[in-house]
């Protein structure tokens, strides 16, 4: 309980310290904001602006909202993708969250309810653990490895709480969705560590829970946050593979977008 109270207090400080920006042109139509790492930035897709999961999802959300209405009668669903390759939960708070909150405050605080932020999607956490775990756990899930992971988990849990509480506070009517992580190692040069990745993601052995359990737990504690399950969804054919041990290819992005669609329907 004390951790939750501290998280909410920290998030409120973030919100109240951000001033709304001045837009050169008045925002027109509702908006979809995406936050996260290289996956939501579109890495691995042939065309990050079209075939990555965020633009695919954005097109679907627009069509779902508009139904069979002709384009001229349907408001444009703007997309602001603040995602940055290599982002961690800490850098998202420092670099992406202020810009996202400022846009939400501007859109939701003006006199036009038609241009509010309707959707916020989040993909973050993989970079919090990937390199530190690879470095600490090359010999397996030793006590030292497990201790490192638990420390990383605690930091991530606190940061994710700040992110989701902040978003829910400034956008109480938006649909917020966050994805769990798939195992990206089975198709790449680190495939021998794929079993370790499974443990880190879903728990097992000395770890009572995994990264994805933290995502589920924090989303549930904040309330009103949709969890999009991608663990076990992608096969080796859906990953870039080789020297790339992180990213989905076009088919992987398509599956992730579809998972968001089903969860947000």
C-alpha atoms as an extended CHARMM CRD file, in Angstrom:
* protein
*
       265  EXT
         1         1  UNK       CA              0.0000000000        0.0000000000        0.0000000000  PROA      1               0.0000000000
         2         2  UNK       CA              2.7910000000        2.4220000000        0.8990000000  PROA      2               0.0000000000
         3         3  UNK       CA              4.4470000000        1.8050000000       -2.4870000000  PROA      3               0.0000000000
         4         4  UNK       CA              1.1670000000        2.5670000000       -4.2710000000  PROA      4               0.0000000000
         5         5  UNK       CA              0.7080000000        5.8190000000       -2.3240000000  PROA      5               0.0000000000
         6         6  UNK       CA              4.2730000000        6.9240000000       -3.1270000000  PROA      6               0.0000000000
         7         7  UNK       CA              3.7440000000        6.0350000000       -6.7980000000  PROA      7               0.0000000000
         8         8  UNK       CA              0.5330000000        8.0740000000       -7.0200000000  PROA      8               0.0000000000
         9         9  UNK       CA              2.1440000000       11.0510000000       -5.2680000000  PROA      9               0.0000000000
        10        10  UNK       CA              5.1340000000       10.9360000000       -7.6330000000  PROA      10              0.0000000000
        11        11  UNK       CA              2.8660000000       10.7140000000      -10.6580000000  PROA      11              0.0000000000
        12        12  UNK       CA              0.8090000000       13.7000000000       -9.5220000000  PROA      12              0.0000000000
        13        13  UNK       CA              4.0040000000       15.7330000000       -9.1700000000  PROA      13              0.0000000000
        14        14  UNK       CA              4.8590000000       14.8330000000      -12.7680000000  PROA      14              0.0000000000
        15        15  UNK       CA              1.4250000000       15.9370000000      -13.9640000000  PROA      15              0.0000000000
        16        16  UNK       CA              1.3040000000       19.2420000000      -12.0990000000  PROA      16              0.0000000000
        17        17  UNK       CA              4.8000000000       20.2480000000      -13.2420000000  PROA      17              0.0000000000
        18        18  UNK       CA              3.9330000000       20.1250000000      -16.9520000000  PROA      18              0.0000000000
        19        19  UNK       CA              2.4530000000       23.1080000000      -18.7210000000  PROA      19              0.0000000000
        20        20  UNK       CA              0.3160000000       22.7540000000      -21.8140000000  PROA      20              0.0000000000
        21        21  UNK       CA              2.1540000000       23.6970000000      -25.0300000000  PROA      21              0.0000000000
        22        22  UNK       CA              0.8820000000       26.1640000000      -27.5850000000  PROA      22              0.0000000000
        23        23  UNK       CA             -0.1040000000       24.5220000000      -30.8770000000  PROA      23              0.0000000000
        24        24  UNK       CA              0.4430000000       26.4430000000      -34.0980000000  PROA      24              0.0000000000
        25        25  UNK       CA             -2.7580000000       24.9240000000      -35.4570000000  PROA      25              0.0000000000
        26        26  UNK       CA             -5.7270000000       23.8090000000      -33.3930000000  PROA      26              0.0000000000
        27        27  UNK       CA             -5.7530000000       20.0040000000      -33.0180000000  PROA      27              0.0000000000
        28        28  UNK       CA             -8.3540000000       18.4550000000      -35.3040000000  PROA      28              0.0000000000
        29        29  UNK       CA            -10.0170000000       15.1410000000      -34.4800000000  PROA      29              0.0000000000
        30        30  UNK       CA             -9.2500000000       12.6300000000      -31.7070000000  PROA      30              0.0000000000
        31        31  UNK       CA             -5.7590000000       11.2770000000      -31.1040000000  PROA      31              0.0000000000
        32        32  UNK       CA             -3.8550000000        8.0930000000      -30.4050000000  PROA      32              0.0000000000
        33        33  UNK       CA             -0.6230000000        8.4810000000      -28.4220000000  PROA      33              0.0000000000
        34        34  UNK       CA              2.0160000000        5.7370000000      -28.4570000000  PROA      34              0.0000000000
        35        35  UNK       CA              4.8380000000        5.5190000000      -25.9230000000  PROA      35              0.0000000000
        36        36  UNK       CA              7.6370000000        3.0330000000      -25.6790000000  PROA      36              0.0000000000
        37        37  UNK       CA             10.7890000000        1.4570000000      -27.0240000000  PROA      37              0.0000000000
        38        38  UNK       CA             12.0550000000        0.3300000000      -30.4210000000  PROA      38              0.0000000000
        39        39  UNK       CA              9.2260000000       -2.1750000000      -30.8520000000  PROA      39              0.0000000000
        40        40  UNK       CA              6.5820000000        0.5480000000      -30.7820000000  PROA      40              0.0000000000
        41        41  UNK       CA              8.9400000000        2.8360000000      -32.7220000000  PROA      41              0.0000000000
        42        42  UNK       CA              8.7040000000        0.2890000000      -35.5630000000  PROA      42              0.0000000000
        43        43  UNK       CA             12.0970000000       -1.4300000000      -35.5540000000  PROA      43              0.0000000000
        44        44  UNK       CA             12.1310000000       -4.6870000000      -37.5000000000  PROA      44              0.0000000000
        45        45  UNK       CA              9.2860000000       -3.6870000000      -39.8050000000  PROA      45              0.0000000000
        46        46  UNK       CA              9.9700000000       -3.1270000000      -43.4950000000  PROA      46              0.0000000000
        47        47  UNK       CA              8.2600000000        0.2480000000      -43.2400000000  PROA      47              0.0000000000
        48        48  UNK       CA              8.0610000000        1.6660000000      -39.7250000000  PROA      48              0.0000000000
        49        49  UNK       CA              5.4230000000        4.1970000000      -40.7610000000  PROA      49              0.0000000000
        50        50  UNK       CA              3.0880000000        1.6180000000      -42.2870000000  PROA      50              0.0000000000
        51        51  UNK       CA              3.7890000000       -2.0180000000      -41.4210000000  PROA      51              0.0000000000
        52        52  UNK       CA              4.8620000000       -1.6420000000      -37.7710000000  PROA      52              0.0000000000
        53        53  UNK       CA              2.3120000000       -2.4670000000      -35.0940000000  PROA      53              0.0000000000
        54        54  UNK       CA              1.5460000000        1.1120000000      -33.9990000000  PROA      54              0.0000000000
        55        55  UNK       CA              0.4870000000        2.4750000000      -37.4260000000  PROA      55              0.0000000000
        56        56  UNK       CA             -1.3500000000       -0.7940000000      -38.1530000000  PROA      56              0.0000000000
        57        57  UNK       CA             -3.2490000000       -0.4360000000      -34.8840000000  PROA      57              0.0000000000
        58        58  UNK       CA             -3.9270000000        3.2390000000      -35.5190000000  PROA      58              0.0000000000
        59        59  UNK       CA             -5.5550000000        2.4500000000      -38.8630000000  PROA      59              0.0000000000
        60        60  UNK       CA             -7.6980000000       -0.2210000000      -37.2410000000  PROA      60              0.0000000000
        61        61  UNK       CA             -8.7790000000        2.0540000000      -34.3810000000  PROA      61              0.0000000000
        62        62  UNK       CA             -9.8400000000        4.6950000000      -36.8660000000  PROA      62              0.0000000000
        63        63  UNK       CA            -11.8620000000        2.2200000000      -38.9250000000  PROA      63              0.0000000000
        64        64  UNK       CA            -13.3970000000        0.6810000000      -35.7940000000  PROA      64              0.0000000000
        65        65  UNK       CA            -14.5400000000        4.0810000000      -34.5490000000  PROA      65              0.0000000000
        66        66  UNK       CA            -15.8820000000        5.1470000000      -37.9250000000  PROA      66              0.0000000000
        67        67  UNK       CA            -17.5170000000        1.9390000000      -39.0560000000  PROA      67              0.0000000000
        68        68  UNK       CA            -18.8130000000        2.2740000000      -42.5960000000  PROA      68              0.0000000000
        69        69  UNK       CA            -18.9200000000        6.0820000000      -42.5710000000  PROA      69              0.0000000000
        70        70  UNK       CA            -17.3400000000        7.6890000000      -45.6500000000  PROA      70              0.0000000000
        71        71  UNK       CA            -13.8930000000        9.2390000000      -45.0900000000  PROA      71              0.0000000000
        72        72  UNK       CA            -15.2310000000       12.7790000000      -45.4000000000  PROA      72              0.0000000000
        73        73  UNK       CA            -17.6790000000       12.1290000000      -42.5440000000  PROA      73              0.0000000000
        74        74  UNK       CA            -15.1350000000       10.4580000000      -40.2730000000  PROA      74              0.0000000000
        75        75  UNK       CA            -12.6840000000       12.4810000000      -38.1610000000  PROA      75              0.0000000000
        76        76  UNK       CA             -9.0250000000       11.7440000000      -38.6190000000  PROA      76              0.0000000000
        77        77  UNK       CA             -7.4760000000        9.8080000000      -35.7310000000  PROA      77              0.0000000000
        78        78  UNK       CA             -4.1610000000       11.5830000000      -35.2620000000  PROA      78              0.0000000000
        79        79  UNK       CA             -1.1560000000        9.5170000000      -34.2410000000  PROA      79              0.0000000000
        80        80  UNK       CA              1.5740000000       10.9110000000      -31.9960000000  PROA      80              0.0000000000
        81        81  UNK       CA              4.2120000000        8.2200000000      -31.6270000000  PROA      81              0.0000000000
        82        82  UNK       CA              6.7380000000        9.3620000000      -29.0310000000  PROA      82              0.0000000000
        83        83  UNK       CA              8.4810000000        5.9630000000      -28.8950000000  PROA      83              0.0000000000
        84        84  UNK       CA             12.2790000000        5.8960000000      -28.9990000000  PROA      84              0.0000000000
        85        85  UNK       CA             14.5870000000        2.9810000000      -29.6980000000  PROA      85              0.0000000000
        86        86  UNK       CA             16.4330000000        1.9080000000      -26.5720000000  PROA      86              0.0000000000
        87        87  UNK       CA             13.9240000000        3.5210000000      -24.2130000000  PROA      87              0.0000000000
        88        88  UNK       CA             13.6300000000        2.2000000000      -20.6920000000  PROA      88              0.0000000000
        89        89  UNK       CA             10.8840000000        2.9360000000      -18.1920000000  PROA      89              0.0000000000
        90        90  UNK       CA             13.1390000000        5.6050000000      -16.6390000000  PROA      90              0.0000000000
        91        91  UNK       CA             13.9090000000        7.3670000000      -19.9340000000  PROA      91              0.0000000000
        92        92  UNK       CA             10.2410000000        7.1710000000      -20.9220000000  PROA      92              0.0000000000
        93        93  UNK       CA              9.3510000000        9.0770000000      -17.7360000000  PROA      93              0.0000000000
        94        94  UNK       CA             12.0750000000       11.6540000000      -18.3850000000  PROA      94              0.0000000000
        95        95  UNK       CA             11.7120000000       12.1370000000      -22.1350000000  PROA      95              0.0000000000
        96        96  UNK       CA              8.4110000000       10.8290000000      -23.5330000000  PROA      96              0.0000000000
        97        97  UNK       CA              5.9260000000       11.2440000000      -20.7180000000  PROA      97              0.0000000000
        98        98  UNK       CA              6.2040000000       15.0570000000      -20.4170000000  PROA      98              0.0000000000
        99        99  UNK       CA              5.4880000000       15.5120000000      -24.1300000000  PROA      99              0.0000000000
       100       100  UNK       CA              2.5940000000       13.0510000000      -24.0270000000  PROA      100             0.0000000000
       101       101  UNK       CA              1.0580000000       14.6620000000      -20.9450000000  PROA      101             0.0000000000
       102       102  UNK       CA              1.4060000000       18.1100000000      -22.5010000000  PROA      102             0.0000000000
       103       103  UNK       CA             -0.4710000000       16.9590000000      -25.6180000000  PROA      103             0.0000000000
       104       104  UNK       CA             -3.1720000000       15.3220000000      -23.5230000000  PROA      104             0.0000000000
       105       105  UNK       CA             -3.6030000000       18.4450000000      -21.3670000000  PROA      105             0.0000000000
       106       106  UNK       CA             -3.8680000000       20.6510000000      -24.4570000000  PROA      106             0.0000000000
       107       107  UNK       CA             -6.2970000000       18.4570000000      -26.3380000000  PROA      107             0.0000000000
       108       108  UNK       CA             -8.4660000000       17.4440000000      -23.4000000000  PROA      108             0.0000000000
       109       109  UNK       CA             -8.4410000000       20.8960000000      -21.8050000000  PROA      109             0.0000000000
       110       110  UNK       CA             -9.7070000000       22.9670000000      -24.7150000000  PROA      110             0.0000000000
       111       111  UNK       CA            -13.2980000000       23.6390000000      -25.6670000000  PROA      111             0.0000000000
       112       112  UNK       CA            -13.4680000000       20.9060000000      -28.3200000000  PROA      112             0.0000000000
       113       113  UNK       CA            -14.2840000000       17.4390000000      -26.9420000000  PROA      113             0.0000000000
       114       114  UNK       CA            -13.8460000000       16.0010000000      -30.4300000000  PROA      114             0.0000000000
       115       115  UNK       CA            -10.0680000000       16.3630000000      -30.3880000000  PROA      115             0.0000000000
       116       116  UNK       CA             -9.3760000000       14.5920000000      -27.0960000000  PROA      116             0.0000000000
       117       117  UNK       CA             -6.8230000000       11.8110000000      -26.7360000000  PROA      117             0.0000000000
       118       118  UNK       CA             -8.8820000000        8.6550000000      -27.1450000000  PROA      118             0.0000000000
       119       119  UNK       CA             -6.1660000000        5.9820000000      -26.9740000000  PROA      119             0.0000000000
       120       120  UNK       CA             -2.7600000000        5.5750000000      -25.3330000000  PROA      120             0.0000000000
       121       121  UNK       CA             -0.6210000000        2.5030000000      -26.0500000000  PROA      121             0.0000000000
       122       122  UNK       CA              2.5320000000        1.5950000000      -24.1360000000  PROA      122             0.0000000000
       123       123  UNK       CA              5.4030000000       -0.8340000000      -24.7980000000  PROA      123             0.0000000000
       124       124  UNK       CA              8.2130000000       -0.5420000000      -22.2840000000  PROA      124             0.0000000000
       125       125  UNK       CA             10.3010000000       -2.7550000000      -20.0250000000  PROA      125             0.0000000000
       126       126  UNK       CA             12.3740000000       -4.9500000000      -22.3000000000  PROA      126             0.0000000000
       127       127  UNK       CA             15.3620000000       -2.6170000000      -22.2570000000  PROA      127             0.0000000000
       128       128  UNK       CA             15.1840000000       -2.3180000000      -18.4680000000  PROA      128             0.0000000000
       129       129  UNK       CA             16.2940000000       -5.9390000000      -18.2700000000  PROA      129             0.0000000000
       130       130  UNK       CA             17.8030000000       -7.1690000000      -21.5280000000  PROA      130             0.0000000000
       131       131  UNK       CA             21.4540000000       -6.1420000000      -21.2890000000  PROA      131             0.0000000000
       132       132  UNK       CA             21.8040000000       -6.2460000000      -17.4730000000  PROA      132             0.0000000000
       133       133  UNK       CA             20.3300000000       -9.7520000000      -17.3590000000  PROA      133             0.0000000000
       134       134  UNK       CA             22.5130000000      -11.0120000000      -20.2320000000  PROA      134             0.0000000000
       135       135  UNK       CA             25.5820000000       -9.6830000000      -18.4110000000  PROA      135             0.0000000000
       136       136  UNK       CA             24.6030000000      -11.0360000000      -14.9770000000  PROA      136             0.0000000000
       137       137  UNK       CA             23.1210000000      -14.3730000000      -15.9500000000  PROA      137             0.0000000000
       138       138  UNK       CA             25.4800000000      -15.9030000000      -18.4890000000  PROA      138             0.0000000000
       139       139  UNK       CA             26.1000000000      -18.7980000000      -16.0850000000  PROA      139             0.0000000000
       140       140  UNK       CA             22.3850000000      -19.3900000000      -15.5280000000  PROA      140             0.0000000000
       141       141  UNK       CA             19.9790000000      -18.2930000000      -12.8220000000  PROA      141             0.0000000000
       142       142  UNK       CA             22.5200000000      -18.1960000000      -10.0190000000  PROA      142             0.0000000000
       143       143  UNK       CA             21.7450000000      -16.4550000000       -6.6990000000  PROA      143             0.0000000000
       144       144  UNK       CA             23.6480000000      -13.4000000000       -7.9720000000  PROA      144             0.0000000000
       145       145  UNK       CA             21.6550000000      -13.4480000000      -11.2090000000  PROA      145             0.0000000000
       146       146  UNK       CA             18.3520000000      -13.7510000000       -9.3380000000  PROA      146             0.0000000000
       147       147  UNK       CA             19.3070000000      -10.8620000000       -7.0340000000  PROA      147             0.0000000000
       148       148  UNK       CA             20.1230000000       -8.6630000000      -10.0270000000  PROA      148             0.0000000000
       149       149  UNK       CA             16.7980000000       -9.4810000000      -11.6620000000  PROA      149             0.0000000000
       150       150  UNK       CA             14.8230000000       -8.7340000000       -8.4920000000  PROA      150             0.0000000000
       151       151  UNK       CA             16.5150000000       -5.3320000000       -8.1690000000  PROA      151             0.0000000000
       152       152  UNK       CA             15.6880000000       -4.5380000000      -11.7890000000  PROA      152             0.0000000000
       153       153  UNK       CA             12.1170000000       -5.7220000000      -11.2420000000  PROA      153             0.0000000000
       154       154  UNK       CA             11.6600000000       -3.4020000000       -8.2460000000  PROA      154             0.0000000000
       155       155  UNK       CA             12.8790000000       -0.3650000000      -10.1810000000  PROA      155             0.0000000000
       156       156  UNK       CA             10.7050000000       -1.2370000000      -13.1750000000  PROA      156             0.0000000000
       157       157  UNK       CA              7.6080000000       -1.7750000000      -11.0480000000  PROA      157             0.0000000000
       158       158  UNK       CA              7.9850000000        1.6630000000       -9.4530000000  PROA      158             0.0000000000
       159       159  UNK       CA              8.5790000000        3.3740000000      -12.8040000000  PROA      159             0.0000000000
       160       160  UNK       CA              5.6870000000        1.6160000000      -14.5120000000  PROA      160             0.0000000000
       161       161  UNK       CA              3.4140000000        2.7210000000      -11.6900000000  PROA      161             0.0000000000
       162       162  UNK       CA              4.4160000000        6.3460000000      -12.2930000000  PROA      162             0.0000000000
       163       163  UNK       CA              3.8010000000        5.9860000000      -16.0350000000  PROA      163             0.0000000000
       164       164  UNK       CA              0.3630000000        4.3900000000      -15.8150000000  PROA      164             0.0000000000
       165       165  UNK       CA             -0.9160000000        6.4720000000      -12.8850000000  PROA      165             0.0000000000
       166       166  UNK       CA              0.1720000000        9.6530000000      -14.6730000000  PROA      166             0.0000000000
       167       167  UNK       CA             -1.5510000000        8.6470000000      -17.8990000000  PROA      167             0.0000000000
       168       168  UNK       CA             -4.7320000000        7.5710000000      -16.1270000000  PROA      168             0.0000000000
       169       169  UNK       CA             -4.7880000000       10.8200000000      -14.1250000000  PROA      169             0.0000000000
       170       170  UNK       CA             -4.4720000000       13.1760000000      -17.0890000000  PROA      170             0.0000000000
       171       171  UNK       CA             -6.5490000000       11.0530000000      -19.4870000000  PROA      171             0.0000000000
       172       172  UNK       CA             -9.3280000000        9.5300000000      -17.3550000000  PROA      172             0.0000000000
       173       173  UNK       CA            -11.5230000000        8.7430000000      -20.3490000000  PROA      173             0.0000000000
       174       174  UNK       CA             -8.8890000000        7.4120000000      -22.7310000000  PROA      174             0.0000000000
       175       175  UNK       CA             -8.4040000000        3.7270000000      -23.3840000000  PROA      175             0.0000000000
       176       176  UNK       CA             -4.9100000000        2.8420000000      -22.1590000000  PROA      176             0.0000000000
       177       177  UNK       CA             -3.3230000000       -0.4240000000      -23.2720000000  PROA      177             0.0000000000
       178       178  UNK       CA              0.0680000000       -1.9260000000      -22.4400000000  PROA      178             0.0000000000
       179       179  UNK       CA              1.5880000000       -5.0750000000      -23.8960000000  PROA      179             0.0000000000
       180       180  UNK       CA              3.4140000000       -7.9160000000      -22.2100000000  PROA      180             0.0000000000
       181       181  UNK       CA              6.5760000000       -9.1560000000      -23.9080000000  PROA      181             0.0000000000
       182       182  UNK       CA              7.2120000000      -12.0900000000      -26.2270000000  PROA      182             0.0000000000
       183       183  UNK       CA             10.4740000000      -14.0620000000      -26.0210000000  PROA      183             0.0000000000
       184       184  UNK       CA             12.7420000000      -12.5010000000      -28.6840000000  PROA      184             0.0000000000
       185       185  UNK       CA             15.7210000000      -14.8450000000      -28.3360000000  PROA      185             0.0000000000
       186       186  UNK       CA             14.6260000000      -18.0680000000      -29.9950000000  PROA      186             0.0000000000
       187       187  UNK       CA             15.4850000000      -16.9250000000      -33.5270000000  PROA      187             0.0000000000
       188       188  UNK       CA             18.7380000000      -15.0760000000      -32.8530000000  PROA      188             0.0000000000
       189       189  UNK       CA             22.3570000000      -15.7430000000      -31.9870000000  PROA      189             0.0000000000
       190       190  UNK       CA             21.4560000000      -15.8260000000      -28.2710000000  PROA      190             0.0000000000
       191       191  UNK       CA             18.9670000000      -18.6720000000      -28.7140000000  PROA      191             0.0000000000
       192       192  UNK       CA             20.7450000000      -20.7190000000      -26.0290000000  PROA      192             0.0000000000
       193       193  UNK       CA             19.4830000000      -18.1290000000      -23.5360000000  PROA      193             0.0000000000
       194       194  UNK       CA             15.8470000000      -18.4190000000      -24.6480000000  PROA      194             0.0000000000
       195       195  UNK       CA             14.9270000000      -20.5760000000      -21.5940000000  PROA      195             0.0000000000
       196       196  UNK       CA             16.3760000000      -17.8620000000      -19.3470000000  PROA      196             0.0000000000
       197       197  UNK       CA             14.2730000000      -15.2730000000      -21.1510000000  PROA      197             0.0000000000
       198       198  UNK       CA             11.1610000000      -17.3590000000      -20.4840000000  PROA      198             0.0000000000
       199       199  UNK       CA             11.9450000000      -17.3360000000      -16.7580000000  PROA      199             0.0000000000
       200       200  UNK       CA             12.5900000000      -13.5830000000      -16.7460000000  PROA      200             0.0000000000
       201       201  UNK       CA              9.3340000000      -12.9190000000      -18.5830000000  PROA      201             0.0000000000
       202       202  UNK       CA              6.9880000000      -15.3240000000      -16.8180000000  PROA      202             0.0000000000
       203       203  UNK       CA              8.8260000000      -16.4700000000      -13.6770000000  PROA      203             0.0000000000
       204       204  UNK       CA              9.9790000000      -19.9210000000      -12.6450000000  PROA      204             0.0000000000
       205       205  UNK       CA             12.6440000000      -21.5330000000      -10.5090000000  PROA      205             0.0000000000
       206       206  UNK       CA             13.9760000000      -18.9170000000       -8.0840000000  PROA      206             0.0000000000
       207       207  UNK       CA             11.7820000000      -16.1900000000       -9.5870000000  PROA      207             0.0000000000
       208       208  UNK       CA              8.2020000000      -16.2910000000       -8.2750000000  PROA      208             0.0000000000
       209       209  UNK       CA              7.0910000000      -13.9560000000      -11.0480000000  PROA      209             0.0000000000
       210       210  UNK       CA              8.3960000000      -12.3310000000      -14.1910000000  PROA      210             0.0000000000
       211       211  UNK       CA              8.4240000000       -9.0350000000      -16.0390000000  PROA      211             0.0000000000
       212       212  UNK       CA              5.0340000000       -9.7520000000      -17.5890000000  PROA      212             0.0000000000
       213       213  UNK       CA              3.5620000000      -10.4280000000      -14.1510000000  PROA      213             0.0000000000
       214       214  UNK       CA              4.6920000000       -6.9600000000      -13.0810000000  PROA      214             0.0000000000
       215       215  UNK       CA              2.9630000000       -5.4480000000      -16.1100000000  PROA      215             0.0000000000
       216       216  UNK       CA             -0.2390000000       -7.3240000000      -15.3210000000  PROA      216             0.0000000000
       217       217  UNK       CA             -0.0660000000       -6.4520000000      -11.6330000000  PROA      217             0.0000000000
       218       218  UNK       CA              0.6200000000       -2.7370000000      -12.0210000000  PROA      218             0.0000000000
       219       219  UNK       CA             -2.0460000000       -2.3850000000      -14.7190000000  PROA      219             0.0000000000
       220       220  UNK       CA             -4.5430000000       -4.1030000000      -12.4360000000  PROA      220             0.0000000000
       221       221  UNK       CA             -3.5980000000       -1.9550000000       -9.4410000000  PROA      221             0.0000000000
       222       222  UNK       CA             -3.9430000000        1.2870000000      -11.3990000000  PROA      222             0.0000000000
       223       223  UNK       CA             -7.2450000000        0.1420000000      -12.8980000000  PROA      223             0.0000000000
       224       224  UNK       CA             -8.7580000000        0.7650000000      -16.2770000000  PROA      224             0.0000000000
       225       225  UNK       CA             -5.6240000000       -0.3450000000      -18.1560000000  PROA      225             0.0000000000
       226       226  UNK       CA             -5.9360000000       -3.0510000000      -20.8100000000  PROA      226             0.0000000000
       227       227  UNK       CA             -3.1890000000       -5.6870000000      -20.8120000000  PROA      227             0.0000000000
       228       228  UNK       CA             -2.3320000000       -6.9930000000      -24.2760000000  PROA      228             0.0000000000
       229       229  UNK       CA             -0.7980000000      -10.4610000000      -24.0960000000  PROA      229             0.0000000000
       230       230  UNK       CA              1.9740000000      -11.1600000000      -26.6020000000  PROA      230             0.0000000000
       231       231  UNK       CA              3.9590000000      -13.7980000000      -24.6800000000  PROA      231             0.0000000000
       232       232  UNK       CA              3.9280000000      -17.0020000000      -26.7270000000  PROA      232             0.0000000000
       233       233  UNK       CA              2.2750000000      -15.2300000000      -29.6490000000  PROA      233             0.0000000000
       234       234  UNK       CA              5.2920000000      -14.9050000000      -31.9380000000  PROA      234             0.0000000000
       235       235  UNK       CA              7.2520000000      -17.7940000000      -33.4700000000  PROA      235             0.0000000000
       236       236  UNK       CA             10.7870000000      -17.6830000000      -34.8630000000  PROA      236             0.0000000000
       237       237  UNK       CA              9.2860000000      -16.7870000000      -38.2670000000  PROA      237             0.0000000000
       238       238  UNK       CA              7.9030000000      -13.5820000000      -36.7390000000  PROA      238             0.0000000000
       239       239  UNK       CA             11.2970000000      -12.3290000000      -35.4970000000  PROA      239             0.0000000000
       240       240  UNK       CA             14.1170000000      -10.6000000000      -37.3480000000  PROA      240             0.0000000000
       241       241  UNK       CA             16.6110000000      -13.0290000000      -35.8170000000  PROA      241             0.0000000000
       242       242  UNK       CA             20.3090000000      -13.4100000000      -36.5440000000  PROA      242             0.0000000000
       243       243  UNK       CA             22.1990000000      -10.6210000000      -34.8220000000  PROA      243             0.0000000000
       244       244  UNK       CA             18.8980000000       -8.9260000000      -33.9240000000  PROA      244             0.0000000000
       245       245  UNK       CA             17.7300000000      -10.4150000000      -30.6370000000  PROA      245             0.0000000000
       246       246  UNK       CA             14.8910000000       -8.0110000000      -29.9640000000  PROA      246             0.0000000000
       247       247  UNK       CA             12.5890000000       -7.1370000000      -32.7990000000  PROA      247             0.0000000000
       248       248  UNK       CA              9.6130000000       -8.6080000000      -34.6510000000  PROA      248             0.0000000000
       249       249  UNK       CA              9.5380000000       -8.5850000000      -38.4250000000  PROA      249             0.0000000000
       250       250  UNK       CA              6.4740000000       -7.5540000000      -40.4220000000  PROA      250             0.0000000000
       251       251  UNK       CA              4.5250000000      -10.6920000000      -39.5390000000  PROA      251             0.0000000000
       252       252  UNK       CA              5.4170000000      -10.2040000000      -35.8780000000  PROA      252             0.0000000000
       253       253  UNK       CA              4.2680000000       -6.5940000000      -35.9470000000  PROA      253             0.0000000000
       254       254  UNK       CA              1.0550000000       -7.7510000000      -37.6090000000  PROA      254             0.0000000000
       255       255  UNK       CA              0.4220000000      -10.2560000000      -34.8160000000  PROA      255             0.0000000000
       256       256  UNK       CA              1.1200000000       -7.6520000000      -32.1210000000  PROA      256             0.0000000000
       257       257  UNK       CA             -1.2650000000       -5.1890000000      -33.7680000000  PROA      257             0.0000000000
       258       258  UNK       CA             -3.9040000000       -7.9070000000      -33.9370000000  PROA      258             0.0000000000
       259       259  UNK       CA             -3.4050000000       -8.6890000000      -30.2400000000  PROA      259             0.0000000000
       260       260  UNK       CA             -4.0240000000       -5.0370000000      -29.4190000000  PROA      260             0.0000000000
       261       261  UNK       CA             -7.1100000000       -5.0370000000      -31.6180000000  PROA      261             0.0000000000
       262       262  UNK       CA             -8.6120000000       -8.0550000000      -29.8750000000  PROA      262             0.0000000000
       263       263  UNK       CA             -7.8120000000       -6.7420000000      -26.4000000000  PROA      263             0.0000000000
       264       264  UNK       CA             -9.1770000000       -3.2770000000      -27.1220000000  PROA      264             0.0000000000
       265       265  UNK       CA            -12.3340000000       -4.4270000000      -28.9120000000  PROA      265             0.0000000000
